[in-house]
Amino acid sequence: MPGDTLTAHLDAFREAALSCPLPAAVEVIGEKWAFLILRGALNGLKHFEEFQAGLGIARNILSDRLGKMVAGGVLERRPDPSDRRKVIYSLTEKGQALIPLVVAMRQWGEQWGHGIPGIVLADRRDLKPIRTMQVQAHDGRPLRHGELIWIEESQAEGTSQAAE
């Protein structure tokens, strides 16, 4: 029956939504200041005072966001060897894994008119604009929304479980 199929589909969707990693990720990095802190770290900001001056963020908000990002494993906090009174914030491996997300969000903003005209993201080595990021299939061809589906890893061809 069509109703039973729809109910089963919605039940499966609800179950997958409850175990989806997106809400947990959003808790760590899903707000304006977190993205601007990430952007700052990518652009070489290291000290609290640099983030505060460079972002124009209130000290209490910056302290809270930095603390959450350190607790979430995105940033690490360590003493500055040249001045023990200061602390250096830097991206962890987990934080560096966010670079494609930050780039994709920026490109989305550029494409849809949410940026400053004339400012583009470029390769630091040769100052050439970077290519637009896209979702790609295993063979490199670009994929669009209608071609994507969330499935359990065990169903995915090429996973360790499927290969066994």
C-alpha positions, 0 to 999 in steps of 0.5 A: 500500500502506498501509505505503508510505503510512505510511513516506512520511508518517513520512519527510516528518514526520522531514524536517520535524522536522529543519528545524523552527525550534522546537528553535532557538527553545527553545535561546534562550528555552526554559527557566524562567529565560529566561521569567522574564527575559522577564517581568521585562523586560516588567514594566520590569526593566532592570538586572542587579541588578533582575533578580537581586533580582526573580527571586531567581536566582543571579548566575552563572545570570543572567549566563549567561542574559542573555548567551544572550538577548543573543547570541540577539537577544532582549535588547540590552545597552547602557550606562546613560546616567545611570550608565556603570557600569551596563548596561541590558537591553531587549527587541529587536524580536525579543524584543518579538515573544515577547510573545504567546508569554509571554502564551499560556504565562501564560494556559495556566498560569492555566487549568490551575492552575499560577499563584497564584489571584487574579493575572491579566494585565491591560491596563496602561491600564485594568486590565481582564483581557486576553482569552484568546489563541487561534490564529485563521484568516485570517478571525478564527475560532478554530482548534483542534488538529484543524484545524491542519496544518504545510505548506510555505509554497509550499503555503499559499494567500495566500503570495507564491509561491502568489499568483504 
